[in-house]
Amino acid sequence: MSTLEYVLSCPRTIEEIQKAAQRKQCHDIAKTQSCTEPENFKYHCVLNSFKNATVEVCAPEIISQGMYVYLPTIYRYLNIE
């Protein structure tokens, strides 16, 4: 089940992030997916690889120290490049 969705912008507050994660049902999908532990399956809103569109997706948690997160493994898995 793909949760990929192109959006105009990402949530800006914790409340908006929580609402988006609920809308995408990331918590429910986390229980049935098999790519990581359920607690590590999270909502993400990131730029695509061309940096010309914003995408929302439920996917394994990514820890980044930079401003932008690039998800090449997830992109290949979801085929969004």
C-alpha positions as CSV (number, residue, x, y, z in Angstrom):
1,M,0.0,0.0,0.0
2,S,1.6,3.3,-1.1
3,T,1.0,6.3,1.1
4,L,2.8,8.6,-1.3
5,E,0.9,11.9,-2.0
6,Y,2.1,15.1,-3.6
7,V,1.2,18.1,-1.6
8,L,1.5,21.9,-1.9
9,S,3.2,22.3,1.4
10,C,4.2,20.4,4.5
11,P,2.6,20.8,8.0
12,R,4.1,23.7,10.0
13,T,3.2,22.8,13.5
14,I,3.2,19.7,15.7
15,E,-0.6,19.7,15.6
16,E,-0.6,19.8,11.8
17,I,1.9,17.0,11.6
18,Q,-0.2,14.9,14.0
19,K,-3.3,15.5,11.9
20,A,-1.5,14.6,8.6
21,A,-0.2,11.4,10.2
22,Q,-3.7,10.5,11.3
23,R,-5.1,11.4,7.9
24,K,-2.6,9.1,6.2
25,Q,-3.1,6.4,8.8
26,C,0.6,6.0,9.4
27,H,0.0,4.4,12.9
28,D,-2.3,1.8,11.5
29,I,0.0,1.0,8.5
30,A,2.9,0.7,10.9
31,K,1.3,-2.3,12.4
32,T,1.1,-4.2,9.1
33,Q,4.2,-3.1,7.2
34,S,7.3,-5.3,7.3
35,C,10.2,-3.0,6.5
36,T,10.9,-1.8,10.1
37,E,9.6,-2.0,13.7
38,P,6.2,-0.4,14.0
39,E,7.4,2.3,16.4
40,N,10.0,3.4,13.7
41,F,7.4,3.8,11.0
42,K,6.5,7.5,10.8
43,Y,4.9,10.3,8.8
44,H,7.3,12.3,6.6
45,C,6.8,15.4,4.4
46,V,9.9,16.0,2.2
47,L,11.1,17.4,-1.1
48,N,11.3,15.0,-4.0
49,S,14.8,14.2,-5.4
50,F,14.5,17.0,-8.0
51,K,13.6,19.5,-5.2
52,N,10.6,20.7,-7.2
53,A,7.7,19.0,-5.4
54,T,6.7,18.1,-1.9
55,V,5.6,14.6,-0.9
56,E,3.9,13.1,2.1
57,V,4.6,9.5,2.9
58,C,4.5,7.0,5.8
59,A,7.9,5.4,5.9
60,P,10.7,4.2,8.2
61,E,12.0,7.0,10.5
62,I,14.9,9.0,9.2
63,I,17.3,10.9,11.5
64,S,18.8,13.9,9.8
65,Q,21.1,16.7,11.1
66,G,20.6,18.7,7.9
67,M,17.8,21.0,6.8
68,Y,16.6,18.7,4.1
69,V,16.1,14.9,4.2
70,Y,16.8,12.9,1.1
71,L,15.3,9.4,1.1
72,P,16.9,7.6,-1.8
73,T,16.2,4.1,-0.6
74,I,12.6,5.0,0.1
75,Y,12.4,6.8,-3.3
76,R,13.6,3.7,-5.1
77,Y,11.1,1.5,-3.1
78,L,8.2,3.9,-3.8
79,N,9.4,4.7,-7.4
80,I,8.9,8.4,-7.1
81,E,12.1,9.7,-8.7
